[in-house]
Amino acid sequence: MTNQVDGWIAELRGIYTMSDLIVKPMDILSDAQTASVFSSVREIEQPDMNLPSELVLNSRLQMEGCEMLAKIPAASIACTFFDPQYRGVLDHLRYGNEGKERGQKRCALKQMDEVTIWRFISELDRILLASGHLFLWIDKYHLAEGIRSWISGTSLDVVDFITWNKMKMGMGYRTRRFCEYLVVLQKQPRKAKGVWKIHTIPDVWEEKVKRGNGVHPKPVGLQGELIEAVTNTGDVVVDPAAGSFSVLDACRVRGRNFLGCDLNG
C-alpha cells in the first residue's frame, strides 16, 4: 500500500498552469449534426438505484465522503458537485490569520491533501453516467496552479468554466478576492446536445450568500440552474463534501433528490 501511495504522490507532483485548463474544441461535427448543436431536451436518463438503507435521500448525512461514494453503484449518477477542503491557500498564501477571526472556522475543518482529493474525484468519476457532469469548486490559487493532477487517470474532461462574483470582498496579497470559480467537467464522451438543456446560464454569475450559512457557502441559485441543465426531475444529485448543504437547498427548489454528506453533518 505504501508503494501505491508513493506512486500517487509522485504522479501528483507535476505543476500545471492555466494553459492546461483551456477547453479543447469539440469533435468536428458532420454536416447533418451542424444543423443544431443545442437542445432543450435531455436524452439521458438515470437508472433506478438500490441504495443501502444508511444512504437516506434529501438529508444531511454525517459520514466520510469517500465512504458514501463507495456505496453508490457505478455509472448511476448524472450530476455531482465537489467543493474540496484543500490546503492550497492555507499552506501557500499564509495570510497570518489562521486560527483567528475569519480564518478560524476554515482552519478548524479537516483539510484534504492532493491524494485525498484525487480519491474523491476518482470515485465521482466511477459513479457518473456516460456524459455526466462534475461541478468542481476552486479558488484563485488553484485557478493559477491548475487542477490537472486532481483528475489524472479519470475519464473526466474540462468542458466549461464559470466565475462566481460573490459580491463581497475577500483577502489577497495584492488584489482583493471577489470571485470563486466553478470548473465544469464532463465524463466521456463529451457532448452538449441531448445532455445540457439550458443555454442561458452566463459564465459570470453574481449572487450573494447569507453570512452564517456554513464556513464557505456556495450560491444556491447558480447550482440550481446547473442542476436543472443536466438532470431530469427526480434525478439524484450527489455531493460528498456538502459543507453548508447548499446543493441540498438547490435540489429542493428544483425538484431533484439529493444524496450528500459531510463529516460535521
N, C-alpha and C positions, 0 to 999 in steps of 0.2 A: 504494500500500500504506500509506503514511504517513497519508493521509486516512482510510482504512478503520480503522486502529488508533486514530486520534484519535476516530473515531466510537464505537468500542467503549468507549474510556475515558470519553467523555462520558456514555454510557449507564450506565456502572457507577458513576458518582459519587453517585447518589441514596443517601440514608441511610434504612435501613429498621429498624423496631423489631420486638419480639416479636409485636406485633399483626398484622404481615404474615404471620407463620408459622402463625396459627390455622388449623386444618384446616377446610376448607369442608365442609358436610354433603354426603353422597352424594345423587345424584339421587333424587327421590321414586320409591318403588317402587310398582308396580301391586299389586292385591290378590293376584294369582297369585304374585308374587315375594316378598311379605312372609311367606309360609308358611315360608321358610327362606332366610336371608341368609348362612348359613355352609355350608361344605362341606369335607370331608376329602379330596376328590378334585380333582386338577388337570386342567382341561380343555384346557390349553395345552401344546403340545409344541414343543421346539426342533427346527428343521430340521437336516438334515445340512449340514455345512460343509466346504468345501475351503479349508483354511488353507495359507498358504505354508510352506515347509519350515523357515524360521527361527523360526516360532512353535510351539515344542515344548510340548505339554501337560504339566502336572504337573512343571514345572521352574522354577528361579529364573533367569529371563531377565534379562540385563543390557542394557537399552536404554532409550531415552526413551519415556515412556508414550504420548504422542500419536502417535508414530511407530508404536508397536504397534497402537494403536486403529485407525489408518488402514488397516491390513492386514486388519481383520475385516469381513466382509460386513455390510451394513445389515440391521436387523430380524432378527437371528440369535441374540440372547442374552437369556435370561430374568432373569438376576441379575447385578448388578455391585456392586462396593464401590469407594469412593474416600475416601482419607484424605489430603487435600491438605497439603503442607508450606507453610502460609501464613505471611505475615509479620504477621498481625494482632496477636498477642500480643507478638512481639518488638519491633515498631515502636511500639505504642501503650501498652503497660504498662511496658516498660523497668524491669525489676526491678533492673538493675545487675549482673546476674551473667552477661551474655552473654560467652561465651568462657571462663567459669570454672565449675568443678565441674559441677553438673547441667546448666547451660546450654551446656556446651562442645560436646557431640555434636550437639545440636539445631542450634546455630548453624553448625556445620560443613556441614550439609546445604544443598543448593541450594534457595533459597526460591522459592515461586511467587507472582507478583503476581496481581491480580484478573483481568487479561485472560487469563493462562495458565490459571487455574482455570476460567474461563468456556469456554475452548477444550476443556479436558478434559471438562467436563460436556456440552458440545455434542456431542462425539464419542461419549460414553457414551449420550446420547440417541439418536444415529443408529443405534447397533448394537443397542439394546434392541428386543425384540419388543413388539407392542402389549400393554399392561397389564403389561409387565416392570418390574422394580424396580431402583432405585439406592439403596444404603445409604450415606449420606454422614456421615462423622465430623466433628463440630465441637466447639469448646471453649466455655467460658463467655463469652468475649469475643464470639464470633460468635453465640451464643445471644441476647445482648443487642442487638448491632448489626444482626443479620439477614443472610440469605444470598440475598435475592431477586435481587440483581444477578448472582449466580453462575448462576442458572437462567433468566435473562431470554432470551426468544426460543426456548426449548425447549418440548417438549410434556410436560414433567415437572411434576407437582403434588405438594405435600406432603400425605401421607395419614396419617402417624403420626409418633411421636416416642418415643425410648427413652432413659432415663437410665441410664448405666453407673456404678455405685458401684465405684470401683477398690479400695476398702478400704485406701487409702494416702493420707496427707496430702500435698498439693501446695503450691504457692505461692499468694500472694494478698495484696493490699494490706490487706484487712480480714478477711473470712472466708477460710479456707484451703480450697483446692480438693480435693475428694474425687471429683468426678464428671467424666465427659465425656459427650457427647450424640451420639445417632445419629438423624439425620433420615431418615425413610423416604419416598422419592419414588417415584411410580409414573407410568409413561408412560401417556398417554391411550389408551383410555378407562379411567377409574378404576373398579375393581370389586374386591371381595374374593372373592365366591362363584366357585368354579371356578378361582381363581388362588392364593389363600392357604389352605393346607390344615392348618396347625397353629394352634390358638386357645387355647393355654395359656401363651404367652410373656408374662411380666409386663412392664409398661412401666418398671419399675425393676429393674435386673439387678445382682446382686452377684457379682463374680468377680475373684479376684486373678490377676495375671500374674506370671510369674517375672522377677526382675531379670536384666538382661543379655541379654534377648531383643529386641535392637534398641533404637532410640532412643525410640520411643513405641509399644510393642507393644500390640495390641488383644486382647480376650478371645476365645479360640478357641471356648469353649462357646457364647457368645451368637451369634457369627457362624455357627456350625454350625447352631443352631436356626433362624436366619433363612434359611439356605441350604436347609434341609430344608423350610421352609414354602413356598418359592416356586419350587422346582425339582424335577425328577424325577431318579431315579438315572441317572448317566451324563451328565447335562447339564454344559455348560461354564459355569463361573463366572469372571468377568473382574475383575481388579484391576490398574489401570495404574500405581499408585504403591504397590507392595506392601510396602516397608519391611522389617519383620521376617518377612514372608510368613506371617502368622498365618492369612490366608484359605486359603492352600495347605494348612496343617495341618488347618483345619476341613474342607476338601474331602476330604482323605484319610480322615478319620474318617467322613464322611457318604456316601462312595461317589460323589462328584462329580469331574469333571475341572476342573482349574484352568488358567487362562491369565492370566499376570501377569508384570510386570517391575518393575525398579527401576534407577535409574541406578547404584547400587552393587552390583547383583546379589545 
